[in-house]
Amino acid sequence: MPSFFIGLMSGTSLDGVDGVIADLSPHAPSLVRAAAGEPFDPGFKAELLSLNSPGPNELHRAALAANQLAVVYARVVERLLQIAAVQGIHRQDITAIGAHGQTVRHQPQAFGTGYTLQLNNPALLAELTGIDVIADFRNADVAAGGQGAPLVPAFHAALWADAAQSRAVLNIGGISNISLLPAGGTVQGFDCGPGNALLDFWCQRHTGRPFDDAGAWAASGQVHTALLARLRQAPYFQQTPPKSTGRDLFNADWLAVQLTGFESVPAVDVQASLTALTALTCAQDLRRHLPGAAQLLVCGGGALNTELMRQLALALPGVQVLSTQARGLPPLQVEAAAFAWLAQAFTLKQPGNLVAVTGAKGPRVLGALHKAPSFLP
């Protein structure tokens, strides 16, 4: 019997929502049966970015943003169902929606237990769609002393672990995170550091474009070696896993401090240096923690950045650097599919975290269920 779940993901890039209908039955002919997305409008994106930092009336604003996000999620769900209907997949066939929410603060293991905060209104999403919603995937791991992130390595392992070959999966969203899949070994994973967040910020500020399409602007500049060396001195890059990060650290204020003394560097060269920072820190982590890797699969928006992919390949001689597209899953569908997978794990009462990845005290079932109304109007 098919086992259909919807996965919804809005990541730290703040570019919008990606959604999939995933067929998670044991012998499914394909994992993703439908895919759809919706970009955030500029005003909503700006509000979400603002909520990453303390500000006036932020509790009220956060609640309204959570409601608005649920409405966007619901629209993506409806588009997915329209696409899937031609395959005979309908609303009543969907077991549940896995909705990650929008991370706006991430402070695990700080201030005592620490916390992680994802804006979401899963009850509203269940009301709007008539489908059960599973959300709040990170907090059970944080309560158990873990980082609450990254959560995708278990999914990456289920898809791409190979007993004969060590490989890694690198997701480059706003923040970059890597899953290490050693041949016959223990799966590991952690956040490497900034992915697209700083690249998008700098591009928007100096070109007016929301992102550096294919990395063409960065490719037209020159890496400033002294600035790159300054950027790579951030203590986070030397921390040992388990570790995770977010816009709490790698943000516009952090970049402004790093650029002190480098004000004369052309903006395009700063972009080139930031691209090199993402590529080199990810490559450094792969060489340091899985030196025998033969292959690196890249997903997230960074996989569409030609210049970033080129720099990754240059930094990793002897490693085959590929988009996950080459392994059957388009790079913008991977994280959404992961949260469909985590939703299924919740319904099966199976742990969704990996202790070696997050540092939690033990395996935990991740998520909270919000039931759809029994009677829809």
C-alpha positions as CSV (number, residue, x, y, z in Angstrom):
1,M,0.0,0.0,0.0
2,P,1.3,3.5,-0.8
3,S,2.2,5.7,2.1
4,F,1.8,9.3,1.1
5,F,3.1,12.2,3.2
6,I,3.5,15.9,2.3
7,G,6.8,17.6,3.3
8,L,7.0,21.4,3.6
9,M,10.2,23.3,4.1
10,S,11.0,27.0,4.4
11,G,14.7,27.4,5.2
12,T,17.1,30.0,6.4
13,S,17.5,31.4,2.9
14,L,14.0,32.9,3.4
15,D,13.3,32.5,-0.3
16,G,10.0,30.7,0.1
17,V,8.4,27.3,0.6
18,D,9.2,24.0,-1.1
19,G,6.8,21.1,-0.9
20,V,6.5,17.6,-2.1
21,I,4.2,14.6,-1.9
22,A,6.4,11.7,-1.1
23,D,5.5,8.0,-1.5
24,L,7.3,6.4,1.4
25,S,6.0,2.8,0.8
26,P,8.8,0.2,0.7
27,H,8.8,-0.4,-3.0
28,A,7.5,2.9,-4.3
29,P,8.3,3.5,-8.0
30,S,9.4,7.0,-7.2
31,L,9.9,9.0,-4.0
32,V,8.5,12.3,-5.1
33,R,5.1,12.1,-6.8
34,A,4.5,15.9,-6.9
35,A,6.5,19.0,-6.2
36,A,5.5,22.6,-5.9
37,G,6.7,25.8,-4.2
38,E,5.9,29.4,-3.6
39,P,8.3,32.3,-3.1
40,F,7.8,34.7,-0.2
41,D,6.7,38.2,-1.3
42,P,9.4,40.8,-0.4
43,G,7.5,42.3,2.5
44,F,7.0,38.9,4.2
45,K,10.6,37.9,3.6
46,A,11.7,41.2,5.2
47,E,9.5,40.6,8.2
48,L,10.8,37.1,8.7
49,L,14.4,38.4,8.4
50,S,13.6,41.1,11.0
51,L,12.2,38.5,13.4
52,N,15.6,36.8,13.5
53,S,16.7,39.7,15.8
54,P,15.2,41.3,18.8
55,G,12.7,44.1,17.9
56,P,9.7,46.0,19.0
57,N,6.4,44.1,19.5
58,E,8.1,40.9,18.3
59,L,5.7,38.5,20.0
60,H,2.7,40.0,18.2
61,R,4.6,40.2,14.9
62,A,5.8,36.6,15.2
63,A,2.3,35.3,15.8
64,L,1.0,37.1,12.7
65,A,3.9,35.8,10.7
66,A,3.2,32.3,11.8
67,N,-0.4,32.7,10.6
68,Q,0.8,34.0,7.3
69,L,3.3,31.2,6.9
70,A,0.5,28.6,7.5
71,V,-1.5,30.3,4.7
72,V,1.4,30.0,2.3
73,Y,1.9,26.4,3.3
74,A,-1.7,25.7,2.7
75,R,-1.5,27.2,-0.8
76,V,1.5,24.9,-1.6
77,V,-0.5,21.9,-0.3
78,E,-3.4,22.7,-2.6
79,R,-1.0,23.0,-5.6
80,L,0.5,19.6,-4.7
81,L,-2.9,18.0,-4.5
82,Q,-3.8,19.5,-7.9
83,I,-0.7,18.0,-9.5
84,A,-1.1,14.7,-7.8
85,A,-4.8,14.3,-8.7
86,V,-3.9,13.2,-12.3
87,Q,-2.1,10.3,-10.7
88,G,-5.1,9.3,-8.6
89,I,-3.7,10.7,-5.4
90,H,-6.2,12.8,-3.4
91,R,-6.5,14.6,-0.1
92,Q,-7.8,11.5,1.8
93,D,-4.8,9.5,0.7
94,I,-2.3,11.8,2.5
95,T,-1.4,10.4,5.9
96,A,0.0,13.7,7.3
97,I,1.9,16.9,6.4
98,G,5.3,17.4,7.9
99,A,5.7,21.1,8.3
100,H,9.1,22.3,9.6
101,G,8.2,26.0,10.2
102,Q,10.5,29.0,9.8
103,T,13.5,29.0,12.1
104,V,14.0,32.5,13.5
105,R,16.2,31.8,16.6
106,H,18.5,28.8,17.3
107,Q,20.3,28.7,20.6
108,P,20.6,25.1,21.7
109,Q,22.7,24.2,24.8
110,A,22.7,27.9,25.7
111,F,21.1,29.5,28.8
112,G,20.7,26.1,30.4
113,T,18.7,23.8,28.1
114,G,18.7,26.3,25.3
115,Y,16.0,26.7,22.7
116,T,15.2,26.6,19.1
117,L,12.2,28.6,17.7
118,Q,10.4,27.8,14.4
119,L,7.5,30.1,13.5
120,N,4.5,28.0,12.5
121,N,0.8,27.6,13.2
122,P,0.2,23.9,12.5
123,A,-3.3,23.9,13.9
124,L,-4.2,26.5,11.4
125,L,-2.6,24.5,8.6
126,A,-4.6,21.4,9.6
127,E,-7.7,23.6,9.6
128,L,-7.0,25.0,6.2
129,T,-6.1,21.7,4.5
130,G,-8.1,19.1,6.3
131,I,-5.0,17.0,6.7
132,D,-3.2,16.0,10.0
133,V,-0.1,18.1,10.5
134,I,3.1,17.1,12.3
135,A,5.3,19.9,13.3
136,D,7.8,21.0,16.0
137,F,10.5,18.5,15.0
138,R,13.5,20.0,16.8
139,N,12.4,20.6,20.4
140,A,12.4,17.0,21.7
141,D,16.0,16.7,20.7
142,V,16.9,20.0,22.3
143,A,15.1,18.9,25.5
144,A,17.3,15.8,25.5
145,G,20.4,18.0,25.5
146,G,20.9,17.9,21.7
147,Q,21.4,20.6,19.1
148,G,18.1,19.9,17.5
149,A,19.9,20.1,14.1
150,P,20.6,19.0,11.6
151,L,17.8,16.5,11.3
152,V,18.3,15.4,7.7
153,P,21.3,13.1,8.0
154,A,19.1,10.1,8.9
155,F,17.1,10.7,5.7
156,H,20.2,11.2,3.6
157,A,21.5,7.9,5.0
158,A,18.3,6.1,4.2
159,L,18.5,7.3,0.6
160,W,22.2,7.3,-0.2
161,A,24.3,5.4,2.3
162,D,26.4,2.8,0.5
163,A,28.2,-0.1,2.3
164,A,30.9,-0.1,-0.5
165,Q,31.6,3.7,-0.8
166,S,31.9,6.6,1.7
167,R,30.1,9.6,0.5
168,A,28.6,12.8,2.0
169,V,25.5,14.9,1.3
170,L,25.9,18.7,1.5
171,N,22.8,20.9,1.8
172,I,23.5,24.5,1.0
173,G,20.6,26.6,2.0
174,G,21.0,29.8,4.1
175,I,23.2,27.7,6.3
176,S,25.2,24.8,5.0
177,N,25.0,21.4,6.7
178,I,26.7,18.1,5.8
179,S,25.8,14.5,6.3
180,L,28.7,12.1,6.5
181,L,27.9,8.6,5.3
182,P,31.0,6.4,5.8
183,A,30.9,2.9,4.2
184,G,29.9,0.6,7.0
185,G,30.3,3.3,9.7
186,T,28.3,5.7,11.9
187,V,26.4,8.5,10.2
188,Q,27.5,11.9,11.4
189,G,26.3,15.4,10.4
190,F,26.5,19.0,11.5
191,D,26.2,22.6,10.3
192,C,29.3,23.8,8.4
193,G,28.6,27.5,8.6
194,P,27.1,30.1,6.2
195,G,25.7,28.8,3.0
196,N,23.7,31.3,0.9
197,A,22.6,33.6,3.7
198,L,25.5,36.0,3.4
199,L,25.8,35.7,-0.4
200,D,22.1,36.6,-0.8
201,F,22.4,39.5,1.6
202,W,25.4,41.0,-0.1
203,C,24.0,40.5,-3.5
204,Q,20.7,42.2,-2.6
205,R,22.5,45.1,-1.0
206,H,24.8,45.8,-4.0
207,T,22.9,44.7,-7.0
208,G,19.2,44.8,-6.0
209,R,18.8,41.1,-7.0
210,P,17.7,38.6,-4.3
211,F,20.5,36.2,-5.1
212,D,23.6,35.8,-7.3
213,D,22.1,33.7,-10.2
214,A,24.5,30.8,-10.9
215,G,27.2,32.7,-9.0
216,A,27.9,34.8,-12.1
217,W,28.5,38.0,-10.1
218,A,31.0,36.2,-7.8
219,A,32.7,34.6,-10.8
220,S,33.3,38.1,-12.3
221,G,35.2,39.2,-9.2
222,Q,38.5,38.2,-7.4
223,V,38.8,36.4,-4.1
224,H,40.5,38.8,-1.6
225,T,42.9,36.5,0.2
226,A,43.3,38.6,3.3
227,L,39.6,39.1,3.7
228,L,39.0,35.4,3.2
229,A,41.6,34.6,5.8
230,R,39.8,37.0,8.2
231,L,36.4,35.4,7.5
232,R,37.8,31.9,8.1
233,Q,39.0,32.8,11.6
234,A,35.5,32.7,13.0
235,P,35.7,30.3,16.1
236,Y,32.7,28.3,14.8
237,F,34.8,26.8,12.0
238,Q,37.1,25.2,14.5
239,Q,34.5,23.8,16.8
240,T,34.1,20.1,16.8
241,P,30.7,18.4,16.2
242,P,28.0,18.1,17.4
243,K,27.4,21.7,16.4
244,S,24.7,23.8,14.6
245,T,24.3,27.4,13.8
246,G,22.1,29.9,12.1
247,R,21.4,33.6,11.4
248,D,22.0,34.2,15.2
249,L,25.7,34.1,14.3
250,F,26.2,34.5,10.6
251,N,24.3,37.6,9.8
252,A,24.7,41.2,8.5
253,D,26.1,42.4,11.8
254,W,28.7,39.6,11.8
255,L,29.8,40.4,8.3
256,A,30.0,44.1,9.1
257,V,32.5,43.4,11.8
258,Q,34.6,41.1,9.5
259,L,34.7,43.9,6.9
260,T,36.2,46.4,9.3
261,G,39.5,47.4,7.6
262,F,38.4,46.1,4.3
263,E,36.1,48.9,3.3
264,S,38.0,49.5,0.0
265,V,37.5,46.0,-1.3
266,P,35.1,46.1,-4.3
267,A,31.7,44.7,-3.6
268,V,32.1,42.1,-6.3
269,D,35.3,40.9,-4.7
270,V,33.6,40.6,-1.3
271,Q,31.0,38.4,-3.1
272,A,33.7,36.2,-4.6
273,S,35.3,35.9,-1.1
274,L,32.0,35.0,0.5
275,T,31.5,32.3,-2.1
276,A,35.0,31.0,-1.4
277,L,34.2,31.0,2.3
278,T,31.2,28.7,1.9
279,A,33.1,26.4,-0.5
280,L,36.2,26.1,1.6
281,T,34.6,25.7,5.0
282,C,32.4,22.9,3.6
283,A,35.4,21.2,1.9
284,Q,37.5,21.6,5.1
285,D,34.8,19.8,7.1
286,L,34.6,16.9,4.6
287,R,38.4,16.4,4.5
288,R,38.6,16.7,8.3
289,H,35.8,14.3,9.2
290,L,35.4,11.9,6.2
291,P,38.8,12.0,4.4
292,G,37.9,8.8,2.5
293,A,34.8,10.2,0.9
294,A,34.6,9.4,-2.8
295,Q,31.5,11.4,-3.6
296,L,29.8,14.6,-2.4
297,L,26.1,15.1,-3.3
298,V,25.0,18.7,-3.1
299,C,21.4,19.9,-2.6
300,G,19.6,23.1,-1.7
301,G,19.9,26.3,-3.6
302,G,23.6,26.2,-3.5
303,A,23.6,23.3,-5.9
304,L,22.3,25.7,-8.6
305,N,25.2,28.1,-8.0
306,T,27.6,27.1,-10.8
307,E,30.5,29.1,-9.3
308,L,30.0,27.6,-5.9
309,M,29.9,24.1,-7.3
310,R,33.1,24.8,-9.3
311,Q,34.9,26.0,-6.2
312,L,33.8,22.9,-4.2
313,A,35.2,20.7,-6.9
314,L,38.5,22.6,-7.0
315,A,38.8,22.3,-3.2
316,L,38.1,18.6,-3.2
317,P,40.4,17.0,-5.8
318,G,39.6,13.3,-6.1
319,V,36.0,13.7,-4.8
320,Q,33.2,13.5,-7.3
321,V,31.0,16.6,-6.7
322,L,27.5,16.1,-8.0
323,S,24.0,17.7,-7.6
324,T,21.5,15.3,-6.0
325,Q,19.7,15.6,-9.4
326,A,22.2,13.0,-10.6
327,R,20.9,10.6,-8.0
328,G,17.3,11.1,-8.8
329,L,16.2,13.8,-6.5
330,P,16.3,17.5,-7.6
331,P,18.2,19.6,-5.1
332,L,15.2,21.8,-4.2
333,Q,13.1,18.8,-3.2
334,V,15.5,17.1,-0.8
335,E,14.7,18.9,2.4
336,A,11.0,18.9,1.8
337,A,11.2,15.2,1.2
338,A,13.2,14.8,4.5
339,F,10.3,16.4,6.5
340,A,7.8,14.1,4.8
341,W,10.1,11.2,6.0
342,L,10.3,12.6,9.5
343,A,6.5,12.9,9.6
344,Q,6.3,9.2,8.7
345,A,8.8,8.3,11.4
346,F,6.6,10.2,13.9
347,T,3.5,8.2,12.8
348,L,5.5,5.0,13.2
349,K,6.7,6.1,16.6
350,Q,10.3,5.8,15.4
351,P,13.1,8.1,16.4
352,G,14.0,10.8,14.0
353,N,17.2,12.0,15.5
354,L,20.7,10.5,15.4
355,V,22.6,10.8,18.7
356,A,25.9,11.0,16.9
357,V,24.7,14.0,15.0
358,T,22.8,16.1,17.5
359,G,24.5,15.0,20.8
360,A,21.1,14.3,22.4
361,K,21.0,11.8,25.4
362,G,19.3,9.3,23.3
363,P,17.0,8.6,20.3
364,R,13.7,10.6,20.4
365,V,10.5,10.5,18.5
366,L,10.4,14.0,16.9
367,G,7.3,16.1,16.3
368,A,3.9,17.0,17.6
369,L,0.6,16.0,16.0
370,H,-2.2,18.5,15.1
371,K,-5.3,16.7,14.1
372,A,-7.4,17.9,11.1
373,P,-11.0,18.7,12.0
374,S,-13.3,15.7,11.8
375,F,-16.0,17.6,9.9
376,L,-15.0,20.1,7.2
377,P,-17.5,22.7,6.0
